[in-house]
Amino acid sequence: MNKIFGVVYGLVAVLGFVVGDGLLLGLNSNNMADTWLHVVIAIVSLIIGFAPNGEPTATAG
C-alpha cells in the first residue's frame, strides 16, 4: 500500500513542478511548499514500502 501511495505522491510532486504555482489539474491550488511536501511524503512512503519487513524468509535446503 505504501508503494502505491508513494508513487501517486511522486506523480503529484512531478505535476506540481510542471504546473508551478497555480491550479493542479484545475482542481486544487498548488505552490512550491506543497510540491516539496509531496516530494518528502513520496520519499518516506517509498522507503517504508520497499523496506524489508523483518520477517524471516523460507530457504530451500
N, C-alpha and C positions, 0 to 999 in steps of 0.2 A: 504494500500500500504506500509506503514512504517513497518507493521508487517512482511510482506514478505521480504522486504529489510533487516530488522534486522536479520531475520532467515538466509537468504542467507549469510550475512556478518558474522554471528556467525559460520556457517559451514566453510566458508573460513578461519576464525580465527583458528578453531579447526584443519583444514587441515594444516594450517601454523605451528601450534605447532607440529604436527606429522612429517611433512616433515623437518622442521627446515630451515636452510639456504640452498637454492638451488632452483630448478625449481618446481613450483607448477603445478602439472598435466602436466609437460613438456611444459607448455605454457608461464609462467610468472615467472620471478625471484622473490624470496621472502627472506626477512631477518626478524629478530625479531622485528625491529621497525615497519615494515609493519604489522606483526601479531598483535602487541599491538594496532596499529592504527585501524585494523579491529575489535578488541575487543571493543574499545571505540565507533566506529561507530555503531556496533551492539547494544550495550547497549543503546546509545542515541536513536537510531531508535526504539528499542523495548519500551522504556519509552514513546516516543511520540506516538507510535502506540497503546499502551494499556492505555494511559491516558484518563480520562474522557473528552469528547468533550465539556462539559459545556451546552449542550442542555437539556432543561427540558424533563423529560420522562412522558408519559401519565400514570396515575394510574387509575385502575378501582375503581370506588367509588360507 
